[in-house]
Amino acid sequence: MHTALFFAVAAFFEIAGCFAFWAVVRNGANPLWLAPGVVSLIAFAGALTQVEASVAGRAFAAYGGVYVAASLLWLWQVEGFRPDRWDMLGGAVCLAGAAIVVFGPRA
């Protein structure tokens, strides 16, 4: 449960931080949005270090699947665009891959 919580927290902060940059560069938002974006990305990095994994690369790989699914949730809840069936299928495949990385038997 600890890992799932920190993956979710990391995803929120990474997506929020990247979205701040997207808003400035692509949507013409006030450049002051970059400051909370940077703080959010720092919080993302801190949260990701708290997941229960023996090596960083495995934590990062598993997080990738969580990131994809969380990004689709962001698309729907923040940007107001409902993911289509292909988005949902892709997100499910990514989460399945993340679960394999996290829960796969190790020698």
N, CA, C and O atoms as a GROMACS GRO file, in nm:
protein
  428
    1MET      N    1   0.083  -0.120   0.000
    1MET     CA    2   0.000   0.000   0.000
    1MET      C    3   0.087   0.126   0.000
    1MET      O    4   0.053   0.225  -0.064
    2HIS      N    5   0.197   0.120   0.071
    2HIS     CA    6   0.290   0.232   0.078
    2HIS      C    7   0.336   0.271  -0.063
    2HIS      O    8   0.338   0.390  -0.097
    3THR      N    9   0.372   0.173  -0.143
    3THR     CA   10   0.421   0.199  -0.278
    3THR      C   11   0.313   0.260  -0.364
    3THR      O   12   0.338   0.356  -0.436
    4ALA      N   13   0.192   0.204  -0.358
    4ALA     CA   14   0.081   0.257  -0.439
    4ALA      C   15   0.052   0.402  -0.404
    4ALA      O   16   0.028   0.484  -0.492
    5LEU      N   17   0.055   0.434  -0.277
    5LEU     CA   18   0.030   0.572  -0.233
    5LEU      C   19   0.135   0.667  -0.290
    5LEU      O   20   0.101   0.772  -0.343
    6PHE      N   21   0.262   0.629  -0.279
    6PHE     CA   22   0.367   0.718  -0.327
    6PHE      C   23   0.373   0.724  -0.479
    6PHE      O   24   0.412   0.827  -0.535
    7PHE      N   25   0.335   0.617  -0.548
    7PHE     CA   26   0.323   0.624  -0.693
    7PHE      C   27   0.214   0.725  -0.731
    7PHE      O   28   0.233   0.806  -0.822
    8ALA      N   29   0.101   0.721  -0.661
    8ALA     CA   30  -0.009   0.815  -0.690
    8ALA      C   31   0.032   0.959  -0.662
    8ALA      O   32   0.003   1.049  -0.740
    9VAL      N   33   0.097   0.980  -0.549
    9VAL     CA   34   0.143   1.116  -0.514
    9VAL      C   35   0.245   1.165  -0.616
    9VAL      O   36   0.239   1.280  -0.661
   10ALA      N   37   0.339   1.078  -0.653
   10ALA     CA   38   0.441   1.115  -0.752
   10ALA      C   39   0.376   1.151  -0.884
   10ALA      O   40   0.413   1.250  -0.947
   11ALA      N   41   0.279   1.071  -0.927
   11ALA     CA   42   0.211   1.097  -1.054
   11ALA      C   43   0.142   1.233  -1.051
   11ALA      O   44   0.152   1.311  -1.146
   12PHE      N   45   0.071   1.262  -0.942
   12PHE     CA   46   0.003   1.391  -0.933
   12PHE      C   47   0.102   1.506  -0.947
   12PHE      O   48   0.081   1.598  -1.026
   13PHE      N   49   0.210   1.501  -0.870
   13PHE     CA   50   0.306   1.611  -0.873
   13PHE      C   51   0.379   1.622  -1.006
   13PHE      O   52   0.405   1.732  -1.054
   14GLU      N   53   0.412   1.508  -1.067
   14GLU     CA   54   0.481   1.517  -1.197
   14GLU      C   55   0.388   1.574  -1.304
   14GLU      O   56   0.429   1.661  -1.382
   15ILE      N   57   0.266   1.525  -1.309
   15ILE     CA   58   0.173   1.573  -1.411
   15ILE      C   59   0.140   1.720  -1.387
   15ILE      O   60   0.133   1.797  -1.483
   16ALA      N   61   0.119   1.759  -1.263
   16ALA     CA   62   0.089   1.899  -1.234
   16ALA      C   63   0.207   1.988  -1.272
   16ALA      O   64   0.188   2.096  -1.329
   17GLY      N   65   0.328   1.944  -1.241
   17GLY     CA   66   0.447   2.023  -1.275
   17GLY      C   67   0.465   2.036  -1.424
   17GLY      O   68   0.491   2.145  -1.475
   18CYS      N   69   0.451   1.926  -1.495
   18CYS     CA   70   0.465   1.931  -1.641
   18CYS      C   71   0.352   2.012  -1.704
   18CYS      O   72   0.373   2.083  -1.802
   19PHE      N   73   0.232   2.001  -1.647
   19PHE     CA   74   0.119   2.078  -1.700
   19PHE      C   75   0.141   2.228  -1.684
   19PHE      O   76   0.099   2.306  -1.770
   20ALA      N   77   0.206   2.268  -1.577
   20ALA     CA   78   0.237   2.411  -1.559
   20ALA      C   79   0.325   2.460  -1.674
   20ALA      O   80   0.303   2.568  -1.728
   21PHE      N   81   0.425   2.382  -1.710
   21PHE     CA   82   0.511   2.419  -1.823
   21PHE      C   83   0.433   2.418  -1.954
   21PHE      O   84   0.450   2.507  -2.036
   22TRP      N   85   0.349   2.318  -1.973
   22TRP     CA   86   0.264   2.309  -2.092
   22TRP      C   87   0.176   2.433  -2.104
   22TRP      O   88   0.163   2.492  -2.211
   23ALA      N   89   0.116   2.472  -1.991
   23ALA     CA   90   0.027   2.588  -1.991
   23ALA      C   91   0.101   2.715  -2.033
   23ALA      O   92   0.046   2.797  -2.106
   24VAL      N   93   0.223   2.731  -1.987
   24VAL     CA   94   0.301   2.851  -2.021
   24VAL      C   95   0.345   2.846  -2.168
   24VAL      O   96   0.324   2.942  -2.243
   25VAL      N   97   0.405   2.736  -2.207
   25VAL     CA   98   0.464   2.727  -2.341
   25VAL      C   99   0.358   2.712  -2.449
   25VAL      O  100   0.366   2.778  -2.553
   26ARG      N  101   0.260   2.627  -2.427
   26ARG     CA  102   0.164   2.595  -2.532
   26ARG      C  103   0.036   2.677  -2.526
   26ARG      O  104  -0.027   2.701  -2.628
   27ASN      N  105  -0.002   2.720  -2.405
   27ASN     CA  106  -0.130   2.790  -2.390
   27ASN      C  107  -0.115   2.937  -2.355
   27ASN      O  108  -0.215   3.007  -2.339
   28GLY      N  109   0.009   2.984  -2.344
   28GLY     CA  110   0.030   3.126  -2.318
   28GLY      C  111  -0.001   3.171  -2.176
   28GLY      O  112  -0.028   3.289  -2.154
   29ALA      N  113   0.002   3.080  -2.081
   29ALA     CA  114  -0.025   3.117  -1.942
   29ALA      C  115   0.087   3.207  -1.890
   29ALA      O  116   0.196   3.213  -1.948
   30ASN      N  117   0.059   3.275  -1.782
   30ASN     CA  118   0.156   3.363  -1.718
   30ASN      C  119   0.281   3.283  -1.680
   30ASN      O  120   0.269   3.177  -1.619
   31PRO      N  121   0.400   3.332  -1.713
   31PRO     CA  122   0.524   3.259  -1.679
   31PRO      C  123   0.543   3.234  -1.530
   31PRO      O  124   0.624   3.150  -1.492
   32LEU      N  125   0.472   3.305  -1.445
   32LEU     CA  126   0.481   3.279  -1.302
   32LEU      C  127   0.435   3.138  -1.266
   32LEU      O  128   0.468   3.087  -1.159
   33TRP      N  129   0.358   3.073  -1.354
   33TRP     CA  130   0.317   2.935  -1.332
   33TRP      C  131   0.436   2.839  -1.332
   33TRP      O  132   0.424   2.726  -1.284
   34LEU      N  133   0.550   2.883  -1.386
   34LEU     CA  134   0.667   2.796  -1.386
   34LEU      C  135   0.720   2.770  -1.246
   34LEU      O  136   0.774   2.662  -1.219
   35ALA      N  137   0.705   2.866  -1.156
   35ALA     CA  138   0.755   2.848  -1.018
   35ALA      C  139   0.684   2.733  -0.947
   35ALA      O  140   0.753   2.645  -0.896
   36PRO      N  141   0.550   2.730  -0.942
   36PRO     CA  142   0.488   2.613  -0.878
   36PRO      C  143   0.512   2.485  -0.957
   36PRO      O  144   0.511   2.376  -0.901
   37GLY      N  145   0.533   2.498  -1.089
   37GLY     CA  146   0.566   2.381  -1.169
   37GLY      C  147   0.696   2.318  -1.125
   37GLY      O  148   0.706   2.196  -1.114
   38VAL      N  149   0.796   2.400  -1.101
   38VAL     CA  150   0.927   2.349  -1.055
   38VAL      C  151   0.913   2.287  -0.916
   38VAL      O  152   0.968   2.180  -0.891
   39VAL      N  153   0.842   2.353  -0.827
   39VAL     CA  154   0.822   2.298  -0.692
   39VAL      C  155   0.750   2.163  -0.700
   39VAL      O  156   0.783   2.069  -0.628
   40SER      N  157   0.651   2.155  -0.788
   40SER     CA  158   0.578   2.030  -0.805
   40SER      C  159   0.668   1.918  -0.857
   40SER      O  160   0.657   1.804  -0.812
   41LEU      N  161   0.757   1.950  -0.950
   41LEU     CA  162   0.849   1.849  -1.002
   41LEU      C  163   0.949   1.804  -0.896
   41LEU      O  164   0.990   1.688  -0.895
   42ILE      N  165   0.989   1.894  -0.809
   42ILE     CA  166   1.076   1.855  -0.697
   42ILE      C  167   1.001   1.761  -0.602
   42ILE      O  168   1.057   1.662  -0.555
   43ALA      N  169   0.875   1.793  -0.575
   43ALA     CA  170   0.794   1.706  -0.489
   43ALA      C  171   0.775   1.569  -0.554
   43ALA      O  172   0.775   1.467  -0.484
   44PHE      N  173   0.758   1.566  -0.685
   44PHE     CA  174   0.748   1.439  -0.758
   44PHE      C  175   0.872   1.353  -0.733
   44PHE      O  176   0.860   1.235  -0.699
   45ALA      N  177   0.989   1.412  -0.750
   45ALA     CA  178   1.113   1.336  -0.732
   45ALA      C  179   1.125   1.284  -0.589
   45ALA      O  180   1.167   1.171  -0.567
   46GLY      N  181   1.087   1.366  -0.493
   46GLY     CA  182   1.092   1.323  -0.354
   46GLY      C  183   0.995   1.208  -0.326
   46GLY      O  184   1.029   1.114  -0.256
   47ALA      N  185   0.875   1.217  -0.382
   47ALA     CA  186   0.776   1.111  -0.360
   47ALA      C  187   0.821   0.979  -0.422
   47ALA      O  188   0.802   0.872  -0.364
   48LEU      N  189   0.881   0.987  -0.540
   48LEU     CA  190   0.922   0.865  -0.608
   48LEU      C  191   1.033   0.792  -0.532
   48LEU      O  192   1.046   0.670  -0.544
   49THR      N  193   1.112   0.865  -0.456
   49THR     CA  194   1.217   0.798  -0.378
   49THR      C  195   1.161   0.720  -0.260
   49THR      O  196   1.233   0.643  -0.196
   50GLN      N  197   1.034   0.738  -0.230
   50GLN     CA  198   0.973   0.671  -0.114
   50GLN      C  199   0.909   0.537  -0.147
   50GLN      O  200   0.863   0.467  -0.056
   51VAL      N  201   0.904   0.499  -0.274
   51VAL     CA  202   0.843   0.370  -0.308
   51VAL      C  203   0.932   0.256  -0.261
   51VAL      O  204   1.054   0.270  -0.251
   52GLU      N  205   0.869   0.144  -0.232
   52GLU     CA  206   0.941   0.028  -0.183
   52GLU      C  207   0.997  -0.050  -0.302
   52GLU      O  208   0.926  -0.130  -0.364
   53ALA      N  209   1.120  -0.027  -0.333
   53ALA     CA  210   1.188  -0.099  -0.442
   53ALA      C  211   1.335  -0.110  -0.406
   53ALA      O  212   1.392  -0.019  -0.346
   54SER      N  213   1.394  -0.220  -0.444
   54SER     CA  214   1.535  -0.241  -0.410
   54SER      C  215   1.629  -0.163  -0.501
   54SER      O  216   1.743  -0.135  -0.463
   55VAL      N  217   1.583  -0.128  -0.621
   55VAL     CA  218   1.666  -0.055  -0.716
   55VAL      C  219   1.583   0.053  -0.784
   55VAL      O  220   1.463   0.035  -0.808
   56ALA      N  221   1.647   0.163  -0.816
   56ALA     CA  222   1.577   0.277  -0.874
   56ALA      C  223   1.514   0.245  -1.008
   56ALA      O  224   1.400   0.282  -1.033
   57GLY      N  225   1.587   0.176  -1.095
   57GLY     CA  226   1.536   0.148  -1.228
   57GLY      C  227   1.405   0.072  -1.227
   57GLY      O  228   1.317   0.098  -1.309
   58ARG      N  229   1.391  -0.023  -1.135
   58ARG     CA  230   1.266  -0.099  -1.125
   58ARG      C  231   1.152  -0.009  -1.077
   58ARG      O  232   1.040  -0.019  -1.126
   59ALA      N  233   1.181   0.078  -0.983
   59ALA     CA  234   1.079   0.172  -0.935
   59ALA      C  235   1.036   0.265  -1.049
   59ALA      O  236   0.917   0.291  -1.066
   60PHE      N  237   1.132   0.314  -1.125
   60PHE     CA  238   1.101   0.406  -1.235
   60PHE      C  239   1.021   0.334  -1.344
   60PHE      O  240   0.928   0.392  -1.400
   61ALA      N  241   1.057   0.211  -1.374
   61ALA     CA  242   0.987   0.134  -1.477
   61ALA      C  243   0.842   0.110  -1.438
   61ALA      O  244   0.751   0.130  -1.518
   62ALA      N  245   0.820   0.068  -1.314
   62ALA     CA  246   0.684   0.044  -1.268
   62ALA      C  247   0.605   0.174  -1.264
   62ALA      O  248   0.487   0.176  -1.298
   63TYR      N  249   0.670   0.281  -1.222
   63TYR     CA  250   0.603   0.410  -1.216
   63TYR      C  251   0.555   0.455  -1.354
   63TYR      O  252   0.453   0.524  -1.365
   64GLY      N  253   0.626   0.416  -1.459
   64GLY     CA  254   0.586   0.455  -1.594
   64GLY      C  255   0.443   0.414  -1.626
   64GLY      O  256   0.368   0.490  -1.687
   65GLY      N  257   0.404   0.294  -1.585
   65GLY     CA  258   0.267   0.250  -1.609
   65GLY      C  259   0.166   0.331  -1.530
   65GLY      O  260   0.058   0.364  -1.579
   66VAL      N  261   0.202   0.362  -1.407
   66VAL     CA  262   0.114   0.445  -1.323
   66VAL      C  263   0.100   0.584  -1.384
   66VAL      O  264  -0.008   0.641  -1.384
   67TYR      N  265   0.210   0.637  -1.435
   67TYR     CA  266   0.209   0.770  -1.497
   67TYR      C  267   0.113   0.775  -1.615
   67TYR      O  268   0.038   0.872  -1.630
   68VAL      N  269   0.115   0.673  -1.698
   68VAL     CA  270   0.025   0.672  -1.814
   68VAL      C  271  -0.120   0.674  -1.769
   68VAL      O  272  -0.199   0.753  -1.820
   69ALA      N  273  -0.156   0.588  -1.675
   69ALA     CA  274  -0.294   0.583  -1.627
   69ALA      C  275  -0.333   0.714  -1.558
   69ALA      O  276  -0.444   0.764  -1.579
   70ALA      N  277  -0.244   0.769  -1.478
   70ALA     CA  278  -0.274   0.895  -1.409
   70ALA      C  279  -0.288   1.010  -1.509
   70ALA      O  280  -0.370   1.100  -1.488
   71SER      N  281  -0.211   1.007  -1.615
   71SER     CA  282  -0.222   1.112  -1.717
   71SER      C  283  -0.358   1.108  -1.785
   71SER      O  284  -0.414   1.212  -1.819
   72LEU      N  285  -0.411   0.988  -1.806
   72LEU     CA  286  -0.544   0.977  -1.865
   72LEU      C  287  -0.652   1.027  -1.769
   72LEU      O  288  -0.751   1.086  -1.811
   73LEU      N  289  -0.631   1.003  -1.641
   73LEU     CA  290  -0.724   1.058  -1.541
   73LEU      C  291  -0.716   1.211  -1.541
   73LEU      O  292  -0.819   1.278  -1.531
   74TRP      N  293  -0.596   1.266  -1.551
   74TRP     CA  294  -0.577   1.410  -1.560
   74TRP      C  295  -0.648   1.466  -1.683
   74TRP      O  296  -0.715   1.569  -1.676
   75LEU      N  297  -0.632   1.397  -1.796
   75LEU     CA  298  -0.697   1.437  -1.921
   75LEU      C  299  -0.847   1.455  -1.899
   75LEU      O  300  -0.907   1.551  -1.947
   76TRP      N  301  -0.905   1.361  -1.826
   76TRP     CA  302  -1.048   1.362  -1.805
   76TRP      C  303  -1.089   1.463  -1.698
   76TRP      O  304  -1.179   1.545  -1.721
   77GLN      N  305  -1.024   1.459  -1.582
   77GLN     CA  306  -1.068   1.540  -1.469
   77GLN      C  307  -1.025   1.686  -1.476
   77GLN      O  308  -1.100   1.773  -1.432
   78VAL      N  309  -0.907   1.714  -1.529
   78VAL     CA  310  -0.856   1.851  -1.530
   78VAL      C  311  -0.880   1.918  -1.665
   78VAL      O  312  -0.924   2.033  -1.671
   79GLU      N  313  -0.850   1.845  -1.773
   79GLU     CA  314  -0.863   1.905  -1.906
   79GLU      C  315  -1.002   1.889  -1.967
   79GLU      O  316  -1.034   1.953  -2.067
   80GLY      N  317  -1.084   1.805  -1.906
   80GLY     CA  318  -1.222   1.792  -1.950
   80GLY      C  319  -1.243   1.709  -2.076
   80GLY      O  320  -1.346   1.723  -2.142
   81PHE      N  321  -1.148   1.624  -2.111
   81PHE     CA  322  -1.162   1.537  -2.227
   81PHE      C  323  -1.172   1.393  -2.179
   81PHE      O  324  -1.079   1.342  -2.117
   82ARG      N  325  -1.283   1.330  -2.208
   82ARG     CA  326  -1.302   1.191  -2.164
   82ARG      C  327  -1.215   1.098  -2.247
   82ARG      O  328  -1.221   1.101  -2.370
   83PRO      N  329  -1.133   1.014  -2.181
   83PRO     CA  330  -1.051   0.918  -2.256
   83PRO      C  331  -1.140   0.822  -2.336
   83PRO      O  332  -1.246   0.780  -2.288
   84ASP      N  333  -1.096   0.787  -2.456
   84ASP     CA  334  -1.174   0.692  -2.535
   84ASP      C  335  -1.132   0.549  -2.502
   84ASP      O  336  -1.046   0.527  -2.417
   85ARG      N  337  -1.193   0.453  -2.569
   85ARG     CA  338  -1.166   0.312  -2.535
   85ARG      C  339  -1.021   0.275  -2.559
   85ARG      O  340  -0.967   0.190  -2.489
   86TRP      N  341  -0.955   0.337  -2.656
   86TRP     CA  342  -0.816   0.307  -2.685
   86TRP      C  343  -0.725   0.365  -2.577
   86TRP      O  344  -0.624   0.304  -2.540
   87ASP      N  345  -0.761   0.482  -2.527
   87ASP     CA  346  -0.687   0.538  -2.412
   87ASP      C  347  -0.698   0.444  -2.293
   87ASP      O  348  -0.599   0.414  -2.226
   88MET      N  349  -0.820   0.398  -2.268
   88MET     CA  350  -0.844   0.312  -2.152
   88MET      C  351  -0.772   0.178  -2.167
   88MET      O  352  -0.714   0.128  -2.071
   89LEU      N  353  -0.775   0.121  -2.287
   89LEU     CA  354  -0.704  -0.005  -2.310
   89LEU      C  355  -0.554   0.014  -2.291
   89LEU      O  356  -0.489  -0.068  -2.227
   90GLY      N  357  -0.500   0.121  -2.346
   90GLY     CA  358  -0.357   0.148  -2.330
   90GLY      C  359  -0.319   0.168  -2.185
   90GLY      O  360  -0.216   0.118  -2.140
   91GLY      N  361  -0.403   0.242  -2.110
   91GLY     CA  362  -0.376   0.261  -1.968
   91GLY      C  363  -0.379   0.130  -1.890
   91GLY      O  364  -0.297   0.108  -1.801
   92ALA      N  365  -0.475   0.043  -1.925
   92ALA     CA  366  -0.484  -0.087  -1.857
   92ALA      C  367  -0.361  -0.173  -1.887
   92ALA      O  368  -0.308  -0.239  -1.798
   93VAL      N  369  -0.316  -0.171  -2.012
   93VAL     CA  370  -0.196  -0.248  -2.048
   93VAL      C  371  -0.075  -0.196  -1.971
   93VAL      O  372   0.006  -0.274  -1.922
   94CYS      N  373  -0.063  -0.064  -1.959
   94CYS     CA  374   0.049  -0.005  -1.886
   94CYS      C  375   0.044  -0.042  -1.738
   94CYS      O  376   0.147  -0.074  -1.678
   95LEU      N  377  -0.075  -0.038  -1.678
   95LEU     CA  378  -0.087  -0.078  -1.538
   95LEU      C  379  -0.055  -0.225  -1.519
   95LEU      O  380   0.005  -0.264  -1.419
   96ALA      N  381  -0.096  -0.308  -1.614
   96ALA     CA  382  -0.062  -0.450  -1.605
   96ALA      C  383   0.090  -0.468  -1.611
   96ALA      O  384   0.146  -0.548  -1.536
   97GLY      N  385   0.155  -0.394  -1.698
   97GLY     CA  386   0.301  -0.401  -1.706
   97GLY      C  387   0.366  -0.355  -1.577
   97GLY      O  388   0.463  -0.416  -1.531
   98ALA      N  389   0.314  -0.249  -1.519
   98ALA     CA  390   0.368  -0.201  -1.391
   98ALA      C  391   0.352  -0.306  -1.282
   98ALA      O  392   0.442  -0.327  -1.202
   99ALA      N  393   0.237  -0.374  -1.279
   99ALA     CA  394   0.213  -0.477  -1.179
   99ALA      C  395   0.311  -0.594  -1.197
   99ALA      O  396   0.359  -0.651  -1.099
  100ILE      N  397   0.340  -0.630  -1.322
  100ILE     CA  398   0.436  -0.737  -1.347
  100ILE      C  399   0.574  -0.698  -1.293
  100ILE      O  400   0.642  -0.779  -1.232
  101VAL      N  401   0.613  -0.574  -1.318
  101VAL     CA  402   0.744  -0.528  -1.270
  101VAL      C  403   0.749  -0.529  -1.118
  101VAL      O  404   0.849  -0.573  -1.059
  102VAL      N  405   0.643  -0.482  -1.052
  102VAL     CA  406   0.643  -0.471  -0.906
  102VAL      C  407   0.626  -0.607  -0.839
  102VAL      O  408   0.696  -0.638  -0.742
  103PHE      N  409   0.533  -0.688  -0.888
  103PHE     CA  410   0.497  -0.810  -0.817
  103PHE      C  411   0.556  -0.938  -0.876
  103PHE      O  412   0.533  -1.046  -0.822
  104GLY      N  413   0.630  -0.928  -0.985
  104GLY     CA  414   0.688  -1.047  -1.047
  104GLY      C  415   0.784  -1.116  -0.951
  104GLY      O  416   0.856  -1.051  -0.875
  105PRO      N  417   0.784  -1.250  -0.956
  105PRO     CA  418   0.873  -1.324  -0.865
  105PRO      C  419   1.020  -1.296  -0.897
  105PRO      O  420   1.058  -1.288  -1.014
  106ARG      N  421   1.098  -1.281  -0.798
  106ARG     CA  422   1.241  -1.254  -0.813
  106ARG      C  423   1.320  -1.372  -0.761
  106ARG      O  424   1.282  -1.437  -0.663
  107ALA      N  425   1.431  -1.398  -0.827
  107ALA     CA  426   1.516  -1.510  -0.786
  107ALA      C  427   1.590  -1.479  -0.658
  107ALA      O  428   1.666  -1.562  -0.608
   0.00000   0.00000   0.00000
